[in-house]
Amino acid sequence: MKNNIKFYLLLVGTAIFTFVFWKQSIGINSLIFSVFLVSSLVYLFPESLKSKNTLIVYSGTIITSLVITIHASSLLIFIWILSLFFLQALVHYPKIKTLFSGGITGLVSYILLPMLLHENIKKDNKVFKKSLKIFKIIRFIIIPIIVLWLFYWIYKIAVPEFDKLTNTFLGKINIWISDIFENISFGILFMIFWAFITMGWYFYKRKKDNIRPRDEQFSDKIKRNRGKEAFRFSTPAGLKPLLKYENTIATILIISVNALLLIVNYLDITTIWFNFKYTIDFDLKQFVHEGTYLLIFSILLSMIIMLFYFRANLNFYKKNKILKIAAYIWIFQNLILLISVIIRNLHYIEHFALAYLRIGLFFFLSLVIFGLITLLLKIKNNKSLFYLIKINSWALYIGFVIFAIPDWDTFIAKYNLKKYPEAFVEASYMITLDEKTYPMIVQNKTLLNQSSDLNSYRYFANSYDVELDKKIKKFMKKYPEKSWLSWNYADYKAYKYFKEKGSN
């Protein structure tokens, strides 16, 4: 019975997918499709509700699609599509621990999809077999009609009198049939095929489970390897001295780098945290861009070094207390260094306003902070590298969902226009923001009276005023052509504003 319903859901899903997305932008159609898909998957795979990871992606899919109806930003749409991709693997394999494994499993499933659909639908579904019989009956009807239509056109062209007769008698039928074939395009046929394949990817799981993810065999804890093969060298002194040597080298290295980092942190605290003064001669862009990238690189390098030394048996060495304390101090100092990077970015925003990359840097730094904390827990509790990958991959996904929720284009526009002219706001950047911000920019048109020499973001052949008008006209022309399926509130609000204001 469930197999029959699954096939019906496949057909309904194909119809919904094609209807809501064919020649449409992403808008309220994402919510319609997500609600149908999640509801269907919960019904077909109720065991998926027992998995916390699957519930997270269920929630991420619905939340992002819901927020898309409010503002359909590119970042939000990307996270929604990413959620849909991970959803298939996590529903079919609720025991998946990492998103990396989920991504690989989903990709392999899609590649093997033709075999999967053949295996599941043809063998197990009575509805499919019935539909084949119906297709055979239809085939015997359609073929004679096509042959008849072919001869009709031959006689119509060859015999003028027949052509006159059919023009009056079959004229309307001819127009009706022509309209049908005119509206059928290769594009819509491909869309239906793609929709069918995609829904089959979600609803059917391969019975011969040779694509099962392998991360179930990995442990969160490091296992001590007592064999000789765990060591890179062998000496007459035995195996124990090797751990001692490695512990000594690691301790000296981490203590030394701690001393260097202490000097760097002291200089940052005294010159960046406090007593910071910006002058025109000071290259703040270089200070933030190059300085920030190098500091982030040093933090990531520090994490790699600690992962290397705390990868295996050194975690169980009884005399590693000094090494662990030095590692904890190093992590703490890296957190202080991260705060310095955040303050650098805040100074930059104060003088050069907001941009996506400056906001994105805060998001990236928050993930690095989380990574450092989990690294500390890994060292303290003898956790494995798999533990770090697992917990940080989920933090990355949840962080992206949360980060994508705000309407950053509107937030950037409001902040920058409020700070202008105290902070330098580039007109070339502002007019590249989403259309929903154009009403605010129009209300602050003095911003556009800038010289192109002052703008480094993008060069426009026309003045910024003319370029913005072109973009608004393009938006006002295209918006009415969209159907309700592409609707989102932010674009509707912008369109309504310009509609009420008229051409001026």
C-alpha positions in Angstrom: 0.0 0.0 0.0 2.8 2.4 0.9 4.6 1.7 -2.4 1.5 2.7 -4.3 1.2 6.0 -2.3 5.0 6.5 -2.8 4.4 6.3 -6.6 1.4 8.7 -6.4 3.6 11.1 -4.4 6.2 10.8 -7.0 3.8 11.9 -9.7 2.3 14.7 -7.6 5.7 15.9 -6.6 6.8 16.0 -10.2 3.7 18.1 -11.1 4.3 20.5 -8.1 8.0 20.9 -8.9 7.3 21.6 -12.5 4.4 24.0 -11.8 6.0 26.1 -9.1 9.5 26.4 -10.6 9.0 26.5 -14.4 10.1 30.0 -15.6 9.9 31.3 -12.1 12.2 33.1 -9.7 12.6 31.7 -6.2 10.0 33.1 -3.9 6.9 31.7 -2.2 7.2 28.6 -4.5 10.2 27.5 -2.3 7.8 27.3 0.7 5.1 25.4 -1.2 7.6 22.9 -2.4 9.4 22.5 0.9 6.2 21.9 2.9 5.1 19.2 0.4 8.6 17.6 0.3 9.1 17.6 4.1 5.5 16.3 4.8 6.0 13.5 2.2 9.4 12.5 3.6 8.1 12.4 7.2 5.2 10.1 6.0 7.4 7.8 3.9 10.4 7.7 6.4 8.9 8.2 9.9 12.1 6.8 11.4 13.9 10.0 10.3 12.1 11.9 13.1 14.2 10.0 15.6 17.4 11.5 14.3 18.5 14.9 15.7 20.6 15.6 12.6 17.7 15.0 10.3 15.4 17.2 12.4 18.0 20.0 12.1 18.0 19.8 8.3 14.1 19.5 8.2 14.0 22.7 10.3 16.7 24.4 8.2 14.7 23.6 5.0 11.4 25.0 6.3 13.0 28.0 8.0 15.0 29.2 5.0 12.0 28.7 2.6 9.8 30.6 5.0 12.3 33.5 5.2 12.6 33.5 1.4 9.0 34.7 1.2 10.1 37.7 3.2 13.3 38.5 1.4 14.8 36.2 -1.3 18.5 37.0 -0.9 21.0 35.0 -2.9 22.6 33.7 0.3 19.3 32.5 1.7 18.4 30.7 -1.6 21.8 29.1 -1.6 21.4 27.8 2.0 17.9 26.5 1.1 19.2 24.6 -1.9 22.0 23.2 0.3 19.5 22.1 2.8 17.5 20.3 0.1 20.6 18.5 -1.0 21.6 17.3 2.5 18.0 16.3 3.3 17.9 13.3 0.9 20.9 11.6 2.5 19.9 12.3 6.1 16.3 11.0 5.5 17.5 7.8 3.9 20.4 7.4 6.4 19.4 9.0 9.7 22.6 7.6 11.4 24.8 9.9 9.3 27.1 11.8 11.7 28.8 14.5 9.4 27.5 16.7 6.7 30.5 15.8 4.5 29.4 12.2 4.5 25.8 13.3 3.8 27.0 15.3 0.8 29.0 12.5 -0.7 26.2 10.0 -0.1 23.6 12.3 -1.7 25.8 12.8 -4.7 26.5 9.1 -5.2 22.7 8.4 -4.8 22.0 10.9 -7.6 24.5 9.3 -9.9 23.0 5.9 -9.3 19.5 7.2 -9.7 18.5 5.5 -12.9 19.3 2.1 -11.5 17.5 3.0 -8.2 14.3 4.0 -10.0 14.4 0.9 -12.2 14.9 -1.3 -9.2 12.2 0.2 -6.9 9.4 1.4 -9.3 9.3 -1.4 -11.9 9.6 -4.4 -9.5 7.6 -3.3 -6.5 4.9 -1.0 -7.7 1.6 -2.3 -9.0 0.5 1.2 -10.0 3.6 1.5 -12.3 2.7 -1.8 -13.9 -0.9 -0.6 -14.4 0.3 2.6 -15.9 2.4 0.6 -18.4 -0.8 -1.2 -19.5 -2.6 2.2 -19.9 0.4 3.5 -21.9 0.1 0.5 -24.2 -3.6 1.3 -24.8 -2.9 5.0 -25.4 -0.1 4.0 -27.8 -2.5 2.2 -30.0 -4.7 5.3 -30.1 -2.0 8.0 -30.5 -0.1 6.2 -33.4 -3.2 6.1 -35.7 -3.9 9.8 -34.9 -0.4 10.8 -35.8 -0.5 8.8 -39.1 -3.9 10.4 -39.9 -2.6 13.9 -39.2 0.5 13.2 -41.4 -1.7 12.2 -44.4 -4.0 15.1 -43.7 -1.1 17.5 -44.3 0.1 15.7 -47.4 -3.4 15.9 -49.0 -3.8 19.5 -47.8 -0.6 20.5 -49.6 -1.0 18.3 -52.7 -4.8 18.9 -53.4 -5.9 22.6 -53.4 -9.6 21.8 -53.3 -9.0 19.6 -50.2 -7.1 22.5 -48.7 -10.1 24.9 -49.2 -12.5 22.3 -47.7 -10.4 21.7 -44.6 -9.7 25.4 -44.1 -13.4 26.0 -43.4 -14.3 22.7 -41.8 -11.1 21.9 -39.9 -9.7 25.4 -39.5 -10.6 25.8 -35.8 -9.3 22.3 -35.0 -6.1 23.0 -36.8 -5.6 26.2 -34.8 -6.3 24.4 -31.5 -3.9 21.6 -32.3 -1.2 24.1 -33.5 -1.5 26.0 -30.2 -1.0 22.8 -28.2 2.2 21.9 -30.1 3.4 25.5 -30.0 3.2 25.6 -26.2 5.1 22.3 -25.8 8.8 23.0 -25.8 11.9 21.0 -25.1 12.5 23.1 -22.0 9.2 22.1 -20.3 9.8 18.4 -21.2 13.3 18.6 -19.7 11.8 20.3 -16.6 9.3 17.5 -16.2 12.0 14.8 -16.6 14.3 16.6 -14.1 11.4 17.0 -11.6 10.6 13.3 -11.9 14.2 12.3 -11.4 14.6 14.6 -8.4 11.5 13.5 -6.7 12.5 9.9 -7.2 15.9 10.7 -5.6 14.0 11.8 -2.5 11.3 9.1 -2.3 13.2 5.9 -3.3 16.0 4.3 -1.4 18.3 1.8 -3.0 17.6 -1.7 -1.6 21.1 -3.1 -2.3 22.7 -0.7 0.1 26.1 -0.3 -1.4 26.2 3.5 -0.9 25.8 3.4 2.9 27.9 6.2 4.5 31.0 4.9 6.3 31.2 7.5 9.1 29.2 5.2 11.4 32.3 3.2 12.1 34.3 6.3 13.4 34.4 7.1 17.1 34.5 10.5 18.9 37.2 9.2 21.2 40.9 8.5 20.3 41.9 4.9 20.6 45.3 4.2 22.0 47.5 2.2 19.6 50.0 0.0 21.5 51.6 -1.6 18.4 54.9 -0.6 17.0 53.3 0.4 13.7 51.9 3.5 15.4 55.4 5.0 15.7 57.4 6.5 12.9 60.8 5.5 14.2 62.3 2.7 16.1 65.3 2.9 18.5 67.1 0.4 20.7 65.7 2.4 23.7 62.2 1.1 22.8 59.0 2.9 22.2 58.5 5.0 25.3 61.4 7.4 24.7 59.8 8.3 21.3 56.7 9.7 23.0 59.0 11.5 25.4 61.0 13.1 22.6 57.8 14.1 20.7 56.3 15.5 23.9 59.5 17.5 24.6 59.6 19.0 21.1 55.9 19.8 21.1 56.2 21.5 24.5 59.2 23.6 23.5 57.5 24.6 20.2 54.2 25.6 21.8 55.8 27.5 24.7 58.0 29.4 22.2 55.1 30.4 20.0 53.1 31.3 23.1 55.9 33.8 23.9 55.8 35.3 20.4 52.0 35.5 20.6 52.1 37.2 24.0 54.1 40.0 22.5 51.7 40.3 19.5 48.7 40.3 21.8 50.3 43.0 24.1 50.9 45.2 21.1 47.4 44.7 19.7 45.8 45.5 23.1 47.8 48.6 23.6 47.5 50.0 20.1 44.3 48.5 18.6 42.0 47.8 21.6 42.9 51.2 23.3 44.4 54.4 22.0 43.7 53.7 18.4 43.7 56.9 16.2 42.9 56.9 12.5 44.6 59.5 10.2 44.4 60.0 6.5 48.0 58.9 6.1 47.2 55.6 7.8 46.4 52.7 5.3 43.4 51.2 7.1 42.6 48.9 4.2 46.0 47.3 4.3 45.9 47.2 8.1 42.6 45.3 8.0 42.8 43.2 4.8 46.4 42.0 4.8 46.8 42.1 8.5 43.6 40.2 9.2 44.3 37.5 6.6 47.7 36.8 8.0 46.4 36.7 11.6 43.6 34.3 10.6 46.2 32.2 8.8 48.3 32.1 11.9 45.3 30.9 14.0 44.4 28.2 11.5 48.1 27.1 11.4 48.1 26.9 15.2 45.0 24.7 15.1 46.7 22.4 12.6 49.9 22.1 14.7 47.8 21.2 17.8 45.8 18.6 15.8 49.1 17.1 14.7 50.6 16.7 18.1 47.3 15.6 19.8 46.3 13.1 17.1 47.2 9.8 18.8 49.2 8.3 21.6 50.6 11.6 22.9 47.2 12.2 24.4 47.8 9.2 26.7 51.4 10.1 27.7 51.4 10.5 31.5 54.0 13.4 31.4 52.1 15.6 29.0 50.6 18.0 31.6 52.9 20.9 30.7 52.2 20.3 27.0 48.5 20.4 27.6 48.7 23.5 29.8 50.8 25.3 27.1 48.2 24.2 24.5 45.3 25.7 26.6 47.2 28.9 27.0 47.9 29.0 23.2 44.2 28.5 22.5 43.3 31.3 25.0 45.9 33.6 23.3 44.4 32.8 19.9 41.0 33.8 21.2 42.5 37.1 22.3 44.0 37.4 18.8 40.6 36.8 17.3 39.2 39.7 19.4 41.9 41.9 18.0 40.8 40.9 14.4 37.2 41.7 15.3 38.3 45.2 16.6 40.3 45.8 13.5 37.1 45.0 11.4 35.1 47.3 13.7 37.5 50.2 13.1 37.3 49.6 9.4 33.5 49.6 9.5 33.5 52.8 11.5 35.4 54.7 8.8 34.4 52.8 5.6 30.9 51.6 6.5 29.4 48.1 6.0 29.8 45.6 3.2 29.0 41.9 2.8 32.6 40.8 3.3 33.0 42.8 6.5 29.8 41.1 7.9 31.0 37.8 6.6 34.2 38.2 8.4 32.3 38.3 11.7 30.5 35.1 10.8 33.8 33.4 9.9 35.4 34.5 13.1 32.5 33.2 15.2 33.1 29.8 13.5 36.8 30.0 14.3 36.0 30.8 17.9 33.7 27.8 18.0 36.5 25.7 16.4 39.0 26.8 19.0 36.6 25.9 21.9 36.0 22.4 20.4 39.7 22.0 19.9 40.2 22.7 23.6 37.6 20.1 24.5 39.2 17.6 22.1 42.6 18.0 23.9 41.1 17.9 27.3 38.8 14.9 26.8 41.0 12.9 24.3 38.5 13.4 21.5 39.3 12.4 17.9 39.6 14.4 14.7 36.3 12.8 13.6 34.7 14.5 16.6 36.0 17.9 15.5 34.8 17.4 11.9 31.4 16.2 13.0 30.6 18.9 15.5 32.1 21.7 13.4 30.4 20.7 10.2 27.0 20.9 12.0 28.0 24.2 13.5 28.8 25.4 10.0 25.4 24.4 8.7 23.4 25.8 11.6 25.6 29.0 11.5 24.8 29.5 7.8 21.1 29.1 8.4 21.1 31.6 11.2 23.4 34.0 9.2 21.2 33.8 6.1 18.0 34.8 8.0 18.6 38.6 8.3 18.0 40.8 5.3 21.6 41.9 5.0 21.1 44.1 1.9 18.6 46.2 3.7 20.6 46.3 6.9 23.7 47.4 5.0 21.8 50.1 3.1 20.2 51.5 6.3 23.5 51.5 8.3 25.5 53.0 5.5 23.0 55.8 4.7 22.8 56.6 8.4 26.6 56.8 8.8 27.0 58.9 5.6 28.9 61.2 5.2 30.8 60.6 8.5 31.9 57.3 7.1 33.0 56.9 3.5 30.2 55.0 1.6 31.0 54.0 -1.9 28.1 54.7 -4.3 29.5 52.1 -6.7 28.9 49.5 -4.0 25.5 50.8 -2.9 23.9 50.5 -6.3 24.9 46.9 -6.6 22.8 45.9 -3.6 19.5 44.1 -4.1 16.5 46.0 -5.7 14.7 46.1 -2.4 17.2 48.7 -1.2 16.6 51.1 -4.1 13.8 53.1 -2.4 16.2 54.0 0.5 18.9 55.0 -1.9 16.5 57.2 -4.0 15.5 59.0 -0.8 19.2 59.7 -0.2 20.3 60.6 -3.7 23.0 63.0 -2.5 25.1 59.9 -1.9 25.3 59.3 -5.7 27.1 62.6 -6.3 30.5 61.1 -6.0 33.5 61.1 -8.2 34.4 57.8 -9.8 38.0 58.4 -8.6 36.8 57.8 -5.0 35.1 54.5 -5.9 37.1 51.2 -6.1 34.3 48.7 -6.0 33.0 48.8 -9.5 33.3 51.1 -12.5 30.2 52.3 -14.3 30.3 54.1 -17.7 27.4 56.3 -16.6 27.1 58.4 -13.5 25.7 56.6 -10.5 22.5 58.5 -10.7 21.9 57.4 -14.3 23.0 53.8 -13.5 20.5 53.6 -10.6 17.7 54.8 -12.8 18.5 52.2 -15.3 18.4 49.5 -12.7 15.1 50.7 -11.3 13.5 50.8 -14.8 14.7 47.3 -15.4 13.3 46.1 -12.0 9.9 47.8 -12.7 9.7 46.2 -16.1 10.5 42.7 -15.0 8.5 42.6 -11.8 5.0 42.5 -13.3 6.1 39.7 -15.6 6.6 37.4 -12.5 3.7 35.3 -11.3 2.6 35.0 -7.6 4.8 31.9 -7.3 7.9 34.2 -7.4 6.5 36.6 -4.8 8.5 37.8 -1.8 7.6 40.7 0.5 10.7 42.8 0.1 10.5 43.0 -3.7 6.8 43.6 -3.5 7.3 46.5 -1.1 10.0 48.1 -3.4 7.8 47.7 -6.4 4.8 49.2 -4.6 6.9 52.2 -3.5 8.0 53.0 -7.1 4.6 52.3 -8.5 3.0 54.9 -6.1 5.8 57.4 -6.8 5.3 57.0 -10.5 7.9 57.4 -13.2 9.6 60.2 -11.2 
